[in-house]
Amino acid sequence: MSEPINSTEANTDICIWKHICITNNIDLTNTFSVITSNDVKKCKESWKGKQNQFEPRLLCKMDSSKSRPQIFIDNNICILSIKNGVYALIKENIYAPLNKYQCVPIAFVIIIIV
């Protein structure tokens, strides 16, 4: 986890989370870790890759399992907002698959009509 980020890697957005984890000494083998928005913002000072805002609201917004950075996918990590400016990194799948319907389910139509 503590290996330096090379210049090729530094040009990818995925690498930003690796930098954040290394800078804040976050062990991704733990089942639970906490990071604050200030921790994320401070990482900008030591970032050597492509210019980025390090805006916690944007970096911590992961609406689907596929939208997670590769380092989270590789380590089975999901992020949850605990409260304003505080996030939990957990080893738990928080994403539930949703059924995709081509039309409104019949049971739903009956409930509305009644």
Secondary structure, DSSP 8 states (H G I E B T S, - for coil): ------TTGGGSSHHHHHHHHHHTT--TTSSEEEEEHHHHHHGGGG--SS-----HHHHT---SGGGS-HHHHHTT-EEEEEETTEEEEESS---------SS--HHHHHHHH-
